Amino acid sequence: MEKYEVVEHTVEKLDQQLSSGFESDQNFDLVFIEVYAFVLDKLREYFYLFKKSNAFLELENEIRKKERLYEILVEANLISNQ
């Protein structure tokens, strides 16, 4: 089953449960777990792609610059590190 087929199947099951009023909490829990697992997998996949992108490298560089600026400002007593 392709990933999108799994999503469609899960959405269909969720729709059926909603229309039937969730006969048991266990059915809802199972559907929720399936959707939750799928979303987590997608987030991992997209984060992995993001970490390989130029945007991630630019963000890392910007963070390093901001951290260094903060250190300089603290050393010069222009701000406190509290």
Secondary structure in CASP SS format (residue, H / E / C, confidence):
PFRMAT SS
TARGET T0000
AUTHOR 0000-0000-0000
METHOD secondary structure of the structure
MODEL  1
M C 1.00
E C 1.00
K H 1.00
Y H 1.00
E H 1.00
V H 1.00
V H 1.00
E H 1.00
H H 1.00
T H 1.00
V H 1.00
E H 1.00
K H 1.00
L H 1.00
D H 1.00
Q H 1.00
Q H 1.00
L H 1.00
S H 1.00
S H 1.00
G C 1.00
F C 1.00
E C 1.00
S C 1.00
D H 1.00
Q H 1.00
N H 1.00
F H 1.00
D H 1.00
L H 1.00
V H 1.00
F H 1.00
I H 1.00
E H 1.00
V H 1.00
Y H 1.00
A H 1.00
F H 1.00
V H 1.00
L H 1.00
D H 1.00
K H 1.00
L H 1.00
R H 1.00
E H 1.00
Y H 1.00
F H 1.00
Y H 1.00
L H 1.00
F H 1.00
K H 1.00
K C 1.00
S C 1.00
N H 1.00
A H 1.00
F H 1.00
L H 1.00
E H 1.00
L H 1.00
E H 1.00
N H 1.00
E H 1.00
I H 1.00
R H 1.00
K H 1.00
K H 1.00
E H 1.00
R H 1.00
L H 1.00
Y H 1.00
E H 1.00
I H 1.00
L H 1.00
V H 1.00
E H 1.00
A C 1.00
N C 1.00
L C 1.00
I C 1.00
S C 1.00
N C 1.00
Q C 1.00
END
